[in-house]
Amino acid sequence: MLYAITGQDVPDSLTQRLAARPAHLERLQALQAAGKLLLAGPFPAIDSNDPGPAGFSGSLIVAEFDSLQAAQSWADADPYVAAGVYAQVTVKPFKKVLPA
C-alpha cells in the first residue's frame, strides 16, 4: 500500500537540512531503485522553486510499504529526524486516484 509521509520542519532548519540531505536522498534513491517511490520533495518556505535562505517548511514522500508500521519505522529513521530538521512527522495511508 502507498503511504504519505509528511515532515514539518522546525524554524530555521536550512543548515541542518543541507547537512543531512545526502543521507536523506540516499534512502529515497534506494526506495526508487526498489520501485517503491511514487514522489518526494520539499515544501519551499516561500513561493519559489529556489527559496534560497528562506529554506523549506517540510517535505512530502509518497511511497509503497508493506504496512503502516513499516512506513512509520522508515520515517522514524530518516536522517532529517536524527538531524533535528523535522519537528513532526506524520504517516498516513494514501490512495492514488490520478493520474491512473
Secondary structure, 3 states (H helix, E strand, C coil): CEEEEEEEECCCCHHHHHHHHHHHHHHHHHHHHCCCEEEEEEEECCCCCCCHHHCEEEEEEEEECCCHHHHHHHHHCCHHHHCCCEEEEEEEEECCCCCC
